[in-house]
Amino acid sequence: MKNFLVVIVVVFVLASCSTNSQLIYLKDTDSNNFNKVDYSNLRNNIEPGDILKIDVQTIFPEAALPYNIPILNSNFSNLQVLKLEGYLIDESMMINYPVLGELSVEDLSLDQLENKITQLLLEGGHLTNHIVKIKRLNSKFTVLGQVHNPGTFSNIDEKLNILQALGYAGDLTIEGKRKDITLIREKNGIRKIHKIDLTNSDFLSKAHYQIRNNDVIIVNPNYSKVKSAGFIGSSSSIASISSLLLSVTLLIINK
């Protein structure tokens, strides 16, 4: 009976602690790991609701003026300014571009649209030695759950990855479950849910390693957090109960 009580106390105390392997990111890697970064899965297509800023640059800036939307100084809200300074993509997936007219952006990434406009301007004899740069003005992602700074974040980096996104949110708290990160992604009207284990490097080679516009990342609570929110109570309550059980066990043993 005495040994049984001792075992119960030990198991109870150990269960309330997080192991080292549960807290370390990429625990299966070392300094000798070399992997080529594959951006072939990154093809972040233009989607309805995107606001695109299209800049045409030439040696003589005056030559590019007809192809650029002027930057406005106004009292409009941020979203209104973005719409005025960019091209809002609606369900038709078309934009009305100066001089070139109606252009389809369906099934195109930002890089592909840059190449398309560059070629059309060149082939039509409009410009030569020009560069077209396109960025999404309203890129955003959301991080919820066990992080230091949850919220929705704006970004213009097309190669943002999930580790950087978690960095925007201040990293996981000690109560975040690193082996069970949920990423929700909507693409072409289809919602997919991906599960990510940050302690295992396998996710580095997955398509969902790179963040896309409107992704939602949820950091689930670990066992300690769930337990402290339940009937057992806070960590201080757990410590008090553990201390009481240990005292009772020692009294029984020394009887």
Contacts in CASP RR format, 6 or more apart in sequence:
PFRMAT RR
TARGET T0000
AUTHOR 0000-0000-0000
METHOD contacts of the structure
MODEL  1
MKNFLVVIVVVFVLASCSTNSQLIYLKDTDSNNFNKVDYSNLRNNIEPGD
ILKIDVQTIFPEAALPYNIPILNSNFSNLQVLKLEGYLIDESMMINYPVL
GELSVEDLSLDQLENKITQLLLEGGHLTNHIVKIKRLNSKFTVLGQVHNP
GTFSNIDEKLNILQALGYAGDLTIEGKRKDITLIREKNGIRKIHKIDLTN
SDFLSKAHYQIRNNDVIIVNPNYSKVKSAGFIGSSSSIASISSLLLSVTL
LIINK
1 252 0 8 1.000
2 249 0 8 1.000
2 252 0 8 1.000
2 253 0 8 1.000
5 245 0 8 1.000
5 248 0 8 1.000
5 249 0 8 1.000
5 252 0 8 1.000
5 253 0 8 1.000
6 249 0 8 1.000
6 253 0 8 1.000
8 245 0 8 1.000
9 242 0 8 1.000
9 245 0 8 1.000
9 246 0 8 1.000
9 249 0 8 1.000
12 242 0 8 1.000
12 245 0 8 1.000
13 242 0 8 1.000
15 223 0 8 1.000
16 224 0 8 1.000
16 227 0 8 1.000
16 235 0 8 1.000
16 238 0 8 1.000
16 242 0 8 1.000
17 224 0 8 1.000
18 174 0 8 1.000
18 222 0 8 1.000
18 224 0 8 1.000
21 27 0 8 1.000
21 199 0 8 1.000
22 177 0 8 1.000
22 178 0 8 1.000
22 179 0 8 1.000
22 199 0 8 1.000
22 222 0 8 1.000
23 174 0 8 1.000
23 178 0 8 1.000
24 178 0 8 1.000
24 199 0 8 1.000
25 163 0 8 1.000
25 178 0 8 1.000
25 198 0 8 1.000
25 199 0 8 1.000
26 198 0 8 1.000
26 199 0 8 1.000
26 200 0 8 1.000
26 201 0 8 1.000
26 204 0 8 1.000
27 199 0 8 1.000
27 200 0 8 1.000
28 199 0 8 1.000
28 200 0 8 1.000
28 201 0 8 1.000
29 201 0 8 1.000
33 201 0 8 1.000
35 204 0 8 1.000
35 205 0 8 1.000
38 205 0 8 1.000
39 159 0 8 1.000
39 210 0 8 1.000
41 207 0 8 1.000
41 210 0 8 1.000
42 158 0 8 1.000
42 159 0 8 1.000
42 207 0 8 1.000
42 210 0 8 1.000
43 109 0 8 1.000
44 109 0 8 1.000
44 110 0 8 1.000
44 158 0 8 1.000
44 210 0 8 1.000
44 212 0 8 1.000
44 213 0 8 1.000
45 107 0 8 1.000
45 108 0 8 1.000
45 109 0 8 1.000
45 187 0 8 1.000
46 52 0 8 1.000
46 89 0 8 1.000
46 93 0 8 1.000
46 105 0 8 1.000
46 106 0 8 1.000
46 108 0 8 1.000
46 109 0 8 1.000
46 110 0 8 1.000
46 113 0 8 1.000
46 136 0 8 1.000
47 89 0 8 1.000
47 187 0 8 1.000
47 188 0 8 1.000
47 213 0 8 1.000
48 89 0 8 1.000
48 90 0 8 1.000
48 91 0 8 1.000
48 93 0 8 1.000
49 88 0 8 1.000
49 89 0 8 1.000
49 90 0 8 1.000
49 138 0 8 1.000
50 88 0 8 1.000
50 89 0 8 1.000
50 136 0 8 1.000
50 138 0 8 1.000
50 213 0 8 1.000
51 82 0 8 1.000
51 83 0 8 1.000
51 86 0 8 1.000
51 87 0 8 1.000
51 88 0 8 1.000
51 89 0 8 1.000
51 136 0 8 1.000
51 137 0 8 1.000
51 138 0 8 1.000
52 86 0 8 1.000
52 87 0 8 1.000
52 89 0 8 1.000
52 95 0 8 1.000
52 105 0 8 1.000
52 110 0 8 1.000
52 113 0 8 1.000
52 134 0 8 1.000
52 135 0 8 1.000
52 136 0 8 1.000
52 137 0 8 1.000
53 69 0 8 1.000
53 85 0 8 1.000
53 86 0 8 1.000
53 87 0 8 1.000
53 134 0 8 1.000
53 135 0 8 1.000
53 136 0 8 1.000
53 137 0 8 1.000
54 67 0 8 1.000
54 68 0 8 1.000
54 69 0 8 1.000
54 86 0 8 1.000
54 87 0 8 1.000
54 97 0 8 1.000
54 117 0 8 1.000
54 132 0 8 1.000
54 133 0 8 1.000
54 134 0 8 1.000
55 68 0 8 1.000
55 132 0 8 1.000
55 133 0 8 1.000
55 134 0 8 1.000
56 64 0 8 1.000
56 67 0 8 1.000
56 68 0 8 1.000
56 117 0 8 1.000
56 121 0 8 1.000
56 127 0 8 1.000
56 130 0 8 1.000
56 131 0 8 1.000
56 132 0 8 1.000
57 64 0 8 1.000
57 130 0 8 1.000
57 131 0 8 1.000
57 132 0 8 1.000
57 133 0 8 1.000
58 64 0 8 1.000
58 127 0 8 1.000
58 129 0 8 1.000
58 130 0 8 1.000
58 131 0 8 1.000
59 129 0 8 1.000
63 127 0 8 1.000
64 127 0 8 1.000
64 130 0 8 1.000
66 98 0 8 1.000
66 99 0 8 1.000
67 97 0 8 1.000
67 98 0 8 1.000
67 99 0 8 1.000
67 121 0 8 1.000
67 126 0 8 1.000
67 127 0 8 1.000
69 84 0 8 1.000
69 85 0 8 1.000
69 86 0 8 1.000
71 85 0 8 1.000
72 81 0 8 1.000
72 84 0 8 1.000
72 85 0 8 1.000
74 80 0 8 1.000
74 81 0 8 1.000
74 84 0 8 1.000
76 84 0 8 1.000
79 138 0 8 1.000
82 137 0 8 1.000
82 138 0 8 1.000
85 137 0 8 1.000
86 137 0 8 1.000
87 95 0 8 1.000
87 97 0 8 1.000
89 95 0 8 1.000
89 105 0 8 1.000
93 104 0 8 1.000
93 105 0 8 1.000
93 106 0 8 1.000
94 102 0 8 1.000
94 103 0 8 1.000
94 104 0 8 1.000
94 105 0 8 1.000
95 102 0 8 1.000
95 103 0 8 1.000
95 105 0 8 1.000
96 102 0 8 1.000
96 103 0 8 1.000
97 103 0 8 1.000
97 117 0 8 1.000
99 126 0 8 1.000
100 117 0 8 1.000
100 120 0 8 1.000
100 121 0 8 1.000
100 126 0 8 1.000
103 116 0 8 1.000
103 117 0 8 1.000
103 120 0 8 1.000
105 113 0 8 1.000
108 116 0 8 1.000
110 134 0 8 1.000
110 135 0 8 1.000
110 136 0 8 1.000
110 158 0 8 1.000
113 134 0 8 1.000
114 132 0 8 1.000
114 133 0 8 1.000
114 134 0 8 1.000
115 132 0 8 1.000
117 132 0 8 1.000
117 134 0 8 1.000
118 130 0 8 1.000
118 131 0 8 1.000
118 132 0 8 1.000
120 126 0 8 1.000
121 127 0 8 1.000
121 130 0 8 1.000
121 132 0 8 1.000
122 128 0 8 1.000
122 130 0 8 1.000
135 156 0 8 1.000
135 158 0 8 1.000
136 156 0 8 1.000
136 158 0 8 1.000
136 213 0 8 1.000
137 156 0 8 1.000
138 154 0 8 1.000
138 213 0 8 1.000
139 154 0 8 1.000
139 155 0 8 1.000
139 156 0 8 1.000
139 157 0 8 1.000
139 158 0 8 1.000
139 213 0 8 1.000
140 152 0 8 1.000
140 153 0 8 1.000
140 154 0 8 1.000
140 155 0 8 1.000
140 213 0 8 1.000
140 214 0 8 1.000
141 152 0 8 1.000
141 153 0 8 1.000
141 155 0 8 1.000
141 160 0 8 1.000
141 165 0 8 1.000
141 168 0 8 1.000
141 211 0 8 1.000
141 212 0 8 1.000
141 213 0 8 1.000
141 214 0 8 1.000
141 215 0 8 1.000
141 216 0 8 1.000
141 217 0 8 1.000
142 151 0 8 1.000
142 152 0 8 1.000
142 153 0 8 1.000
142 215 0 8 1.000
142 216 0 8 1.000
142 217 0 8 1.000
143 150 0 8 1.000
143 151 0 8 1.000
143 153 0 8 1.000
143 165 0 8 1.000
143 166 0 8 1.000
143 168 0 8 1.000
143 169 0 8 1.000
143 216 0 8 1.000
143 217 0 8 1.000
143 218 0 8 1.000
143 219 0 8 1.000
144 150 0 8 1.000
144 151 0 8 1.000
144 216 0 8 1.000
144 217 0 8 1.000
144 218 0 8 1.000
144 219 0 8 1.000
145 176 0 8 1.000
145 218 0 8 1.000
145 219 0 8 1.000
145 220 0 8 1.000
145 221 0 8 1.000
146 172 0 8 1.000
146 173 0 8 1.000
146 175 0 8 1.000
146 176 0 8 1.000
146 177 0 8 1.000
146 219 0 8 1.000
146 220 0 8 1.000
146 221 0 8 1.000
146 222 0 8 1.000
146 225 0 8 1.000
147 166 0 8 1.000
147 169 0 8 1.000
147 170 0 8 1.000
147 171 0 8 1.000
147 172 0 8 1.000
147 173 0 8 1.000
147 176 0 8 1.000
147 219 0 8 1.000
148 169 0 8 1.000
148 170 0 8 1.000
148 171 0 8 1.000
148 172 0 8 1.000
148 173 0 8 1.000
149 168 0 8 1.000
149 169 0 8 1.000
149 170 0 8 1.000
150 169 0 8 1.000
151 169 0 8 1.000
153 165 0 8 1.000
153 168 0 8 1.000
153 169 0 8 1.000
155 168 0 8 1.000
157 164 0 8 1.000
159 210 0 8 1.000
160 210 0 8 1.000
160 211 0 8 1.000
161 209 0 8 1.000
161 210 0 8 1.000
161 211 0 8 1.000
162 181 0 8 1.000
162 183 0 8 1.000
162 196 0 8 1.000
162 203 0 8 1.000
162 208 0 8 1.000
162 209 0 8 1.000
162 210 0 8 1.000
162 211 0 8 1.000
162 217 0 8 1.000
163 198 0 8 1.000
164 211 0 8 1.000
165 211 0 8 1.000
165 215 0 8 1.000
165 217 0 8 1.000
166 172 0 8 1.000
166 217 0 8 1.000
166 219 0 8 1.000
169 217 0 8 1.000
172 178 0 8 1.000
172 219 0 8 1.000
175 221 0 8 1.000
175 222 0 8 1.000
175 224 0 8 1.000
175 225 0 8 1.000
176 219 0 8 1.000
176 220 0 8 1.000
176 221 0 8 1.000
176 222 0 8 1.000
176 225 0 8 1.000
177 219 0 8 1.000
177 220 0 8 1.000
177 221 0 8 1.000
177 222 0 8 1.000
178 197 0 8 1.000
178 198 0 8 1.000
178 199 0 8 1.000
178 222 0 8 1.000
179 197 0 8 1.000
179 198 0 8 1.000
179 199 0 8 1.000
179 200 0 8 1.000
180 195 0 8 1.000
180 197 0 8 1.000
180 220 0 8 1.000
181 195 0 8 1.000
181 196 0 8 1.000
181 197 0 8 1.000
181 198 0 8 1.000
181 217 0 8 1.000
181 218 0 8 1.000
181 219 0 8 1.000
181 220 0 8 1.000
182 193 0 8 1.000
182 194 0 8 1.000
182 195 0 8 1.000
182 196 0 8 1.000
182 217 0 8 1.000
182 218 0 8 1.000
182 220 0 8 1.000
183 193 0 8 1.000
183 194 0 8 1.000
183 195 0 8 1.000
183 196 0 8 1.000
183 208 0 8 1.000
183 215 0 8 1.000
183 216 0 8 1.000
183 217 0 8 1.000
183 218 0 8 1.000
184 191 0 8 1.000
184 192 0 8 1.000
184 193 0 8 1.000
184 194 0 8 1.000
184 215 0 8 1.000
184 216 0 8 1.000
184 217 0 8 1.000
184 218 0 8 1.000
185 191 0 8 1.000
185 192 0 8 1.000
185 193 0 8 1.000
185 194 0 8 1.000
185 208 0 8 1.000
185 212 0 8 1.000
185 214 0 8 1.000
185 215 0 8 1.000
185 216 0 8 1.000
186 192 0 8 1.000
186 214 0 8 1.000
187 212 0 8 1.000
194 206 0 8 1.000
194 208 0 8 1.000
196 203 0 8 1.000
196 206 0 8 1.000
196 208 0 8 1.000
197 203 0 8 1.000
203 209 0 8 1.000
221 229 0 8 1.000
224 235 0 8 1.000
227 233 0 8 1.000
227 238 0 8 1.000
228 234 0 8 1.000
228 235 0 8 1.000
228 238 0 8 1.000
232 238 0 8 1.000
232 241 0 8 1.000
END
